[in-house]
Amino acid sequence: MGIPDWALGVGFIIFAGALAQIVVVKLRASVRIPPPDPEAAELRQSYDALQQRVGELEERLDFAERLLARPPEPER
């Protein structure tokens, strides 16, 4: 009487899972994040400023559209 087939399958699955975890850890360790680039920080600040300006322009456009959509007030 030997080891049941299902036990070999379970053992293989456990072994493959452990091996996959080792590979993932090694790959994550090998990926290096480059140091932050000062130019990238400056570009991000410019992007944030432009994003804020576009948001303000959208608000102004919405306001203008609401004013134009109003029916004209009767003259007195």
N, CA, C and O atoms as a GROMACS GRO file, in nm:
protein
  304
    1MET      N    1   0.085  -0.117   0.000
    1MET     CA    2   0.000   0.000   0.000
    1MET      C    3   0.090   0.124   0.000
    1MET      O    4   0.173   0.142   0.090
    2GLY      N    5   0.072   0.208  -0.103
    2GLY     CA    6   0.156   0.327  -0.116
    2GLY      C    7   0.081   0.452  -0.078
    2GLY      O    8  -0.023   0.449  -0.011
    3ILE      N    9   0.136   0.560  -0.121
    3ILE     CA   10   0.075   0.690  -0.094
    3ILE      C   11  -0.041   0.708  -0.192
    3ILE      O   12  -0.024   0.686  -0.312
    4PRO      N   13  -0.159   0.748  -0.142
    4PRO     CA   14  -0.273   0.766  -0.231
    4PRO      C   15  -0.247   0.876  -0.334
    4PRO      O   16  -0.172   0.970  -0.309
    5ASP      N   17  -0.309   0.862  -0.450
    5ASP     CA   18  -0.291   0.959  -0.557
    5ASP      C   19  -0.334   1.099  -0.516
    5ASP      O   20  -0.268   1.196  -0.551
    6TRP      N   21  -0.444   1.110  -0.442
    6TRP     CA   22  -0.491   1.241  -0.400
    6TRP      C   23  -0.390   1.310  -0.310
    6TRP      O   24  -0.377   1.432  -0.313
    7ALA      N   25  -0.316   1.232  -0.227
    7ALA     CA   26  -0.215   1.289  -0.137
    7ALA      C   27  -0.098   1.344  -0.219
    7ALA      O   28  -0.042   1.448  -0.186
    8LEU      N   29  -0.061   1.272  -0.325
    8LEU     CA   30   0.046   1.321  -0.412
    8LEU      C   31   0.002   1.451  -0.480
    8LEU      O   32   0.082   1.544  -0.494
    9GLY      N   33  -0.124   1.458  -0.524
    9GLY     CA   34  -0.176   1.579  -0.587
    9GLY      C   35  -0.175   1.697  -0.492
    9GLY      O   36  -0.136   1.808  -0.530
   10VAL      N   37  -0.219   1.674  -0.369
   10VAL     CA   38  -0.219   1.781  -0.268
   10VAL      C   39  -0.077   1.826  -0.240
   10VAL      O   40  -0.051   1.946  -0.228
   11GLY      N   41   0.014   1.732  -0.228
   11GLY     CA   42   0.155   1.766  -0.202
   11GLY      C   43   0.213   1.848  -0.316
   11GLY      O   44   0.287   1.943  -0.293
   12PHE      N   45   0.179   1.810  -0.440
   12PHE     CA   46   0.228   1.885  -0.556
   12PHE      C   47   0.173   2.027  -0.556
   12PHE      O   48   0.246   2.122  -0.585
   13ILE      N   49   0.045   2.042  -0.524
   13ILE     CA   50  -0.016   2.176  -0.520
   13ILE      C   51   0.050   2.262  -0.413
   13ILE      O   52   0.077   2.380  -0.437
   14ILE      N   53   0.076   2.206  -0.298
   14ILE     CA   54   0.143   2.282  -0.190
   14ILE      C   55   0.283   2.322  -0.233
   14ILE      O   56   0.326   2.435  -0.211
   15PHE      N   57   0.355   2.228  -0.296
   15PHE     CA   58   0.491   2.257  -0.343
   15PHE      C   59   0.489   2.367  -0.450
   15PHE      O   60   0.571   2.458  -0.446
   16ALA      N   61   0.394   2.359  -0.544
   16ALA     CA   62   0.386   2.458  -0.651
   16ALA      C   63   0.351   2.596  -0.594
   16ALA      O   64   0.402   2.698  -0.641
   17GLY      N   65   0.264   2.600  -0.494
   17GLY     CA   66   0.229   2.728  -0.431
   17GLY      C   67   0.348   2.790  -0.361
   17GLY      O   68   0.371   2.910  -0.371
   18ALA      N   69   0.424   2.709  -0.289
   18ALA     CA   70   0.543   2.760  -0.220
   18ALA      C   71   0.646   2.808  -0.320
   18ALA      O   72   0.709   2.912  -0.300
   19LEU      N   73   0.664   2.734  -0.428
   19LEU     CA   74   0.759   2.773  -0.532
   19LEU      C   75   0.716   2.904  -0.597
   19LEU      O   76   0.800   2.990  -0.624
   20ALA      N   77   0.588   2.920  -0.622
   20ALA     CA   78   0.537   3.044  -0.680
   20ALA      C   79   0.561   3.163  -0.588
   20ALA      O   80   0.595   3.272  -0.634
   21GLN      N   81   0.544   3.143  -0.458
   21GLN     CA   82   0.570   3.251  -0.362
   21GLN      C   83   0.716   3.291  -0.364
   21GLN      O   84   0.748   3.410  -0.357
   22ILE      N   85   0.805   3.194  -0.372
   22ILE     CA   86   0.949   3.224  -0.378
   22ILE      C   87   0.982   3.304  -0.503
   22ILE      O   88   1.058   3.401  -0.496
   23VAL      N   89   0.925   3.265  -0.616
   23VAL     CA   90   0.949   3.337  -0.741
   23VAL      C   91   0.899   3.480  -0.731
   23VAL      O   92   0.967   3.572  -0.776
   24VAL      N   93   0.782   3.499  -0.674
   24VAL     CA   94   0.726   3.634  -0.661
   24VAL      C   95   0.815   3.720  -0.571
   24VAL      O   96   0.841   3.836  -0.603
   25VAL      N   97   0.861   3.665  -0.461
   25VAL     CA   98   0.948   3.741  -0.370
   25VAL      C   99   1.077   3.779  -0.440
   25VAL      O  100   1.124   3.892  -0.425
   26LYS      N  101   1.135   3.688  -0.515
   26LYS     CA  102   1.260   3.717  -0.586
   26LYS      C  103   1.238   3.823  -0.694
   26LYS      O  104   1.322   3.910  -0.712
   27LEU      N  105   1.126   3.815  -0.766
   27LEU     CA  106   1.098   3.915  -0.868
   27LEU      C  107   1.075   4.053  -0.808
   27LEU      O  108   1.122   4.153  -0.862
   28ARG      N  109   1.005   4.058  -0.697
   28ARG     CA  110   0.980   4.188  -0.632
   28ARG      C  111   1.110   4.247  -0.581
   28ARG      O  112   1.129   4.369  -0.586
   29ALA      N  113   1.200   4.163  -0.532
   29ALA     CA  114   1.328   4.212  -0.481
   29ALA      C  115   1.415   4.264  -0.595
   29ALA      O  116   1.496   4.354  -0.574
   30SER      N  117   1.400   4.208  -0.714
   30SER     CA  118   1.485   4.249  -0.825
   30SER      C  119   1.434   4.376  -0.892
   30SER      O  120   1.511   4.443  -0.962
   31VAL      N  121   1.309   4.412  -0.871
   31VAL     CA  122   1.254   4.534  -0.931
   31VAL      C  123   1.292   4.651  -0.842
   31VAL      O  124   1.251   4.660  -0.726
   32ARG      N  125   1.370   4.738  -0.898
   32ARG     CA  126   1.416   4.855  -0.822
   32ARG      C  127   1.336   4.977  -0.865
   32ARG      O  128   1.317   5.000  -0.984
   33ILE      N  129   1.291   5.053  -0.770
   33ILE     CA  130   1.220   5.177  -0.799
   33ILE      C  131   1.325   5.287  -0.808
   33ILE      O  132   1.400   5.309  -0.713
   34PRO      N  133   1.331   5.356  -0.922
   34PRO     CA  134   1.433   5.460  -0.936
   34PRO      C  135   1.407   5.575  -0.839
   34PRO      O  136   1.292   5.600  -0.801
   35PRO      N  137   1.512   5.645  -0.800
   35PRO     CA  138   1.491   5.760  -0.710
   35PRO      C  139   1.408   5.866  -0.780
   35PRO      O  140   1.411   5.877  -0.903
   36PRO      N  141   1.334   5.943  -0.703
   36PRO     CA  142   1.248   6.045  -0.764
   36PRO      C  143   1.329   6.147  -0.842
   36PRO      O  144   1.434   6.193  -0.797
   37ASP      N  145   1.280   6.180  -0.957
   37ASP     CA  146   1.345   6.276  -1.046
   37ASP      C  147   1.293   6.416  -1.012
   37ASP      O  148   1.172   6.436  -1.007
   38PRO      N  149   1.382   6.512  -0.988
   38PRO     CA  150   1.334   6.648  -0.955
   38PRO      C  151   1.247   6.706  -1.067
   38PRO      O  152   1.153   6.781  -1.039
   39GLU      N  153   1.278   6.674  -1.191
   39GLU     CA  154   1.198   6.724  -1.302
   39GLU      C  155   1.057   6.665  -1.299
   39GLU      O  156   0.960   6.732  -1.335
   40ALA      N  157   1.047   6.539  -1.257
   40ALA     CA  158   0.916   6.475  -1.248
   40ALA      C  159   0.831   6.544  -1.141
   40ALA      O  160   0.710   6.561  -1.160
   41ALA      N  161   0.892   6.582  -1.030
   41ALA     CA  162   0.819   6.652  -0.925
   41ALA      C  163   0.767   6.787  -0.976
   41ALA      O  164   0.656   6.828  -0.945
   42GLU      N  165   0.851   6.854  -1.054
   42GLU     CA  166   0.811   6.983  -1.109
   42GLU      C  167   0.695   6.965  -1.208
   42GLU      O  168   0.601   7.044  -1.210
   43LEU      N  169   0.704   6.860  -1.290
   43LEU     CA  170   0.596   6.832  -1.385
   43LEU      C  171   0.467   6.798  -1.312
   43LEU      O  172   0.358   6.837  -1.355
   44ARG      N  173   0.478   6.725  -1.203
   44ARG     CA  174   0.358   6.689  -1.126
   44ARG      C  175   0.294   6.814  -1.068
   44ARG      O  176   0.171   6.826  -1.069
   45GLN      N  177   0.374   6.908  -1.019
   45GLN     CA  178   0.320   7.032  -0.965
   45GLN      C  179   0.249   7.111  -1.076
   45GLN      O  180   0.141   7.167  -1.054
   46SER      N  181   0.310   7.116  -1.193
   46SER     CA  182   0.248   7.186  -1.305
   46SER      C  183   0.117   7.119  -1.344
   46SER      O  184   0.018   7.186  -1.372
   47TYR      N  185   0.118   6.988  -1.345
   47TYR     CA  186  -0.002   6.912  -1.378
   47TYR      C  187  -0.113   6.940  -1.277
   47TYR      O  188  -0.228   6.962  -1.315
   48ASP      N  189  -0.078   6.940  -1.149
   48ASP     CA  190  -0.177   6.967  -1.045
   48ASP      C  191  -0.234   7.108  -1.059
   48ASP      O  192  -0.354   7.129  -1.043
   49ALA      N  193  -0.147   7.206  -1.090
   49ALA     CA  194  -0.193   7.343  -1.108
   49ALA      C  195  -0.287   7.353  -1.228
   49ALA      O  196  -0.390   7.420  -1.221
   50LEU      N  197  -0.253   7.286  -1.336
   50LEU     CA  198  -0.339   7.289  -1.455
   50LEU      C  199  -0.472   7.219  -1.428
   50LEU      O  200  -0.577   7.264  -1.474
   51GLN      N  201  -0.467   7.112  -1.352
   51GLN     CA  202  -0.589   7.041  -1.318
   51GLN      C  203  -0.682   7.131  -1.235
   51GLN      O  204  -0.804   7.130  -1.255
   52GLN      N  205  -0.624   7.208  -1.144
   52GLN     CA  206  -0.704   7.299  -1.062
   52GLN      C  207  -0.765   7.409  -1.150
   52GLN      O  208  -0.882   7.444  -1.134
   53ARG      N  209  -0.686   7.461  -1.243
   53ARG     CA  210  -0.738   7.567  -1.331
   53ARG      C  211  -0.850   7.515  -1.419
   53ARG      O  212  -0.949   7.585  -1.442
   54VAL      N  213  -0.836   7.392  -1.469
   54VAL     CA  214  -0.942   7.334  -1.552
   54VAL      C  215  -1.069   7.317  -1.469
   54VAL      O  216  -1.179   7.340  -1.518
   55GLY      N  217  -1.054   7.276  -1.343
   55GLY     CA  218  -1.170   7.262  -1.256
   55GLY      C  219  -1.241   7.395  -1.236
   55GLY      O  220  -1.364   7.402  -1.238
   56GLU      N  221  -1.162   7.502  -1.216
   56GLU     CA  222  -1.223   7.634  -1.200
   56GLU      C  223  -1.292   7.679  -1.328
   56GLU      O  224  -1.400   7.739  -1.323
   57LEU      N  225  -1.232   7.650  -1.443
   57LEU     CA  226  -1.294   7.686  -1.570
   57LEU      C  227  -1.424   7.609  -1.591
   57LEU      O  228  -1.521   7.664  -1.644
   58GLU      N  229  -1.427   7.484  -1.551
   58GLU     CA  230  -1.551   7.406  -1.562
   58GLU      C  231  -1.661   7.467  -1.477
   58GLU      O  232  -1.777   7.474  -1.520
   59GLU      N  233  -1.626   7.513  -1.356
   59GLU     CA  234  -1.726   7.577  -1.271
   59GLU      C  235  -1.779   7.704  -1.335
   59GLU      O  236  -1.899   7.729  -1.333
   60ARG      N  237  -1.690   7.784  -1.393
   60ARG     CA  238  -1.733   7.907  -1.458
   60ARG      C  239  -1.822   7.878  -1.579
   60ARG      O  240  -1.922   7.946  -1.602
   61LEU      N  241  -1.785   7.776  -1.656
   61LEU     CA  242  -1.865   7.739  -1.772
   61LEU      C  243  -2.003   7.692  -1.729
   61LEU      O  244  -2.103   7.729  -1.791
   62ASP      N  245  -2.010   7.611  -1.624
   62ASP     CA  246  -2.140   7.566  -1.573
   62ASP      C  247  -2.226   7.685  -1.530
   62ASP      O  248  -2.346   7.689  -1.558
   63PHE      N  249  -2.164   7.782  -1.462
   63PHE     CA  250  -2.237   7.901  -1.418
   63PHE      C  251  -2.290   7.978  -1.538
   63PHE      O  252  -2.406   8.021  -1.539
   64ALA      N  253  -2.204   7.997  -1.640
   64ALA     CA  254  -2.246   8.070  -1.759
   64ALA      C  255  -2.359   7.997  -1.832
   64ALA      O  256  -2.452   8.060  -1.881
   65GLU      N  257  -2.350   7.866  -1.838
   65GLU     CA  258  -2.456   7.788  -1.904
   65GLU      C  259  -2.589   7.801  -1.828
   65GLU      O  260  -2.695   7.810  -1.890
   66ARG      N  261  -2.582   7.802  -1.696
   66ARG     CA  262  -2.706   7.818  -1.618
   66ARG      C  263  -2.766   7.955  -1.642
   66ARG      O  264  -2.888   7.968  -1.655
   67LEU      N  265  -2.681   8.058  -1.649
   67LEU     CA  266  -2.733   8.193  -1.675
   67LEU      C  267  -2.798   8.201  -1.812
   67LEU      O  268  -2.904   8.262  -1.827
   68LEU      N  269  -2.736   8.141  -1.912
   68LEU     CA  270  -2.791   8.146  -2.048
   68LEU      C  271  -2.917   8.061  -2.062
   68LEU      O  272  -3.001   8.088  -2.148
   69ALA      N  273  -2.931   7.959  -1.979
   69ALA     CA  274  -3.048   7.871  -1.989
   69ALA      C  275  -3.171   7.930  -1.922
   69ALA      O  276  -3.282   7.883  -1.944
   70ARG      N  277  -3.154   8.033  -1.840
   70ARG     CA  278  -3.267   8.097  -1.772
   70ARG      C  279  -3.356   8.167  -1.874
   70ARG      O  280  -3.308   8.224  -1.972
   71PRO      N  281  -3.485   8.161  -1.850
   71PRO     CA  282  -3.573   8.242  -1.939
   71PRO      C  283  -3.550   8.390  -1.907
   71PRO      O  284  -3.521   8.426  -1.793
   72PRO      N  285  -3.564   8.473  -2.007
   72PRO     CA  286  -3.542   8.617  -1.981
   72PRO      C  287  -3.646   8.671  -1.884
   72PRO      O  288  -3.763   8.633  -1.887
   73GLU      N  289  -3.600   8.760  -1.797
   73GLU     CA  290  -3.690   8.822  -1.702
   73GLU      C  291  -3.772   8.931  -1.772
   73GLU      O  292  -3.720   9.001  -1.858
   74PRO      N  293  -3.897   8.944  -1.736
   74PRO     CA  294  -3.979   9.049  -1.801
   74PRO      C  295  -3.927   9.187  -1.762
   74PRO      O  296  -3.880   9.211  -1.651
   75GLU      N  297  -3.937   9.276  -1.859
   75GLU     CA  298  -3.890   9.414  -1.835
   75GLU      C  299  -3.993   9.488  -1.751
   75GLU      O  300  -4.112   9.459  -1.760
   76ARG      N  301  -3.950   9.580  -1.672
   76ARG     CA  302  -4.041   9.657  -1.585
   76ARG      C  303  -4.069   9.791  -1.640
   76ARG      O  304  -4.144   9.868  -1.580
   0.00000   0.00000   0.00000
